[in-house]
Amino acid sequence: MPVAKALPPAYTLRAGLANLAAMATILLKVSQLTKSYGARRAVDAVSFLVQAGQTVGLIGPNGAGKSSTVSMICGLLRPDAGSVELDGVVVTRGRSDAKRKIGFVPQDLALYDDLSARENLKLFAALYGIRGAELTRRCDQVLELVNLADRAGDKPATFSGGMKRRLNIAAALMHDPQLLILDEPTVGVDPQSRNAIFDTLEQLKQMGRSLIYTSHYMEEVERLADHIVIIDHGKVLADESPAALYRRLPAQAALRVELGQAAPAALTDGIRALPGVNSLRSEAATLEIQLASGDDALPVMLYLERQGCRPLHFATVQTKLEDIFLNLTGRSLRD
Amino acid sequence: MTAFIALVRKDLILFLADRRALLMSLVLPIVIGTFFGYLFGGFGAARTSRIDVALVQLDSSEISSKITACLNADPALRVSEMALGQATQEVRKGKQKAAIVIPSGFGTAAGAALFGPGKKPEIGLLYDPSQQAVLAMVKGTLAQHVMQVVSTEMFGGKTGKQFTDNSLAGLGLLGASDPDSVALRQLLASVQKFQARPQAADRPGKKPLGGLSMPFSTRDEPISSGTGRAGYNSYAHSFAGMGVQFILLLGVDIGIGVLLARRSGIWNRLLAAPVSLNTLLLARAASASLIALGLMCAIFLFAALVFGVRIANPLGFAGVALCFSLLTASFGLLIAAFGKTPEAARGIAVFAALILVMLGGAWVPSFLFPPWVQSLTVAVPTRWAIDGFDAVTWRGLGMDAALISMGVQLAFAVLFGVLALWKFGRDQQ
C-alpha cells in the first residue's frame, strides 16, 4: 500500500528529509544492561546504539536474552545494572516520560477480542493521554497504514492471524512513537500475512521511524535491518551492519555432498587440503564443505571422482547471514 | 487520569459484552435467591409450614379420641392416621417427620397415673433422626394436648368419675388410717364433689371447664422494619446471601482475568505505556467495584419490585453495598497477586469464596449456626456483609448497625488490597 494513502504527501517528503538529517543522531543508548534470574544471568552487559531512522535487528535463539533486553528497554523490567536512554532520557518503570516515545509490539497479541479494532486503538492511545479529535485522526491514519480501515468496527476475534498482528502493530503506533520495538511480530503468521506485515514495517522505515526488530529468523532481519545485533546466552556476539557481518564469513559458498556411507578420514583430510576449501564438517554420510567461492566446487567434485567416491546427491549452497550465527556460536539459530 | 478512566471504561465494556459473566452474576443470584427465599418462608405474613405427623391410634377410649381430635385441630401439625407398619415405613422414608403411637389402654392408664402411683403409660414416638428439632416440637405439642385432655376428663368426664368412685371405694375397703391414705381420701372426695357440679351441657351459656392448661398465653410480635411484606421478608436475606455469593465469585473471575492478562502479555503491553502498576491495579479495582455495586443494586431492585423487599435504610444500604463492592475488588486482586497460574488459582479461589459465603450465612442464616460457629464467623468478612444487608433491609436498623458492617468490610478490603499491592510490587522487582 502506498504511503501516500495513509499520510499527507508532504509528510513523507518531510519525513524523508528529516530521516537523512537524523541518521547520525543517537536515539537509543543501551549501556551495559544486566539482568539475572536467580543464579542464571539472562542478560550480561548488553550494549548497543540505535540511531534515529535506523532499523536494528536483534537476533538470537530462544532464551538468548532478547525478550529480557526488550523488556528493560521498554521499562517493564528493572535492570540489575546498566541503563537505557532514549533521546537523552533514562527509561524507568512506571510513568516514565521516555515511555511516550516508545511503541511496543509484544510477541503475544495484546488485543481485547471483545472490543472493536477502533476501540482497541482508542484504549491504547488513551493510555498515552491522546483524546478528542487527535484520537480520531490518529485512529484513521493508523488503520489506513495497516490496511484495516475497512474493518475498523469489527472485533479482532473475527480477524485472521495476520490482521490481528497488524492491529497489534497499529496499537503501538497510535501515540506516534519515535522508536517502535517489535518482539517477534511474525510468530504463527502465514507467509502472505508476513509479507503484509513487512510491507507495513517498510513503510514505517521509509517514514523515518526507528525500529528494533527481534527475531530468530535471520531472513526477516536481513530484509529489514540496517544494523544487526546478535545475542546469545545474554551476551552481544556481534553488533554490525549486514555487509560487515558478511565480511566476517569464512566462506561465500558451501557444497553439500551426500555419500552412501560415512566418509573415511583419508578422504576428508584430502578434501581439506584442496585449494579454496575453508572448512569441512562431516556428519554421518554427509559432508558440508565451506568454499571461498562457488568456483571452488568443481575441484572438490573431481577429487571425489578420482578417489572412486560416487556421491548420491550434491548441491552448492549460497552462504546466508544465518551462517554467521553458526560461525559465531557453533549452533543454529533454531537449536 | 485519562488512562485511569480509559482502563475502567474498557473493563466495564468487556464485562457487559460477556454474556456468560452477566448471566452468572445477575440471573443466577436472582433465581437461587428466589428459591431460597421461598424455602425460608417468603414474606412476613406467610405461615410456617405444618409438620407432617403420623398417628397410630391403638386405644379406643374417650381420652384417646379427644387427644386425636386435639392433634388434628393443632395448626402446627398435619396429622395422618395410619397403621403402625405404615407409619414406621413413612417415617423411615422421610414422608412423615414423626409418628405418635397411642397404645391400647392408654386412656385408663393415663387417668390412673395422674393421681395414683400406678405405672405411667408410654406413648411411642417414632421420628426421623434428621429432624431432631421436629421431635422436640412434637413432644411439646403432644404433652400440652394429653395433659389438657386427661385432666379435663379426670375432673369432669365419665372416666374421671368412675376412677374417683373406684378409688374411694378401694380406700374404704382397705380402711387404711395412715396420714397419706387419709389425705388421698380427702382429695378424692373433693374431686368427687367437683365432678358432681352441673356440667356445661346442663348450664346453658357457660363454657366447659377445661381441666389443666398452660398457665399463660403469648402475644407474638415480630420486631423488624415493619409488618407484612415491609417486615420480615426471607427474600431480603436470600437475595443478600446469593448476591454476596455470586458477586464474590465474580471477584474470583476478576482475579483470574488479571492472571490471564499477565500470562498473555497484554498486562505487559499496558505497562509499556506511561502508566504505573498501581494505576493499572487501582483501575481494575475501581471497575470491579463499579460492576459489583451495579449488580448488587440490580439484584435488590428485582427483590424490591417482585418480592416487596423493603430497603429500610437506603443510605445504610448504599454504604454496605459500596463496602462490599470494594471488598470484592480487593479479594479479586488478592487472588491475582498470590495465584501462580489461572488454572490453579481458580480452584483454590472458588473453594475459598464458597467457604466464605457459607460461613457468612449466605446459604443458611448465621443465627441458625451453633454458638461456637457464630463466634468463629465474626472473623469472616462476608458475615458482616450479609448481616449488614439484613440490618438495612428487614431488620430496619439504623446507621450505627450499617456503619459497623461497613467498617469491618472496609478493614478487610484495605487488608486484601495492601497485601495484593505489596505482592504485585514484589513480583515486579
Interface residues (C-beta under 8 A of the other chain):
Chain A: S71 C74 G75 L76 R78 R93 G94 R95 S96 D97 K99 R100 I102 F104 P106 Q107 D108 L109 A110 L111 Y112 D114 L115 E119 K122 L123 F124 A126 L127 Y128 G129 R131 A171
Chain B: T2 A3 I5 A6 L7 K10 I13 L14 A17 D18 S264 G265 I266 N268 R269 L270 L271 A272 A273 P274 V275 S276 L277 T279 Q428 Q429
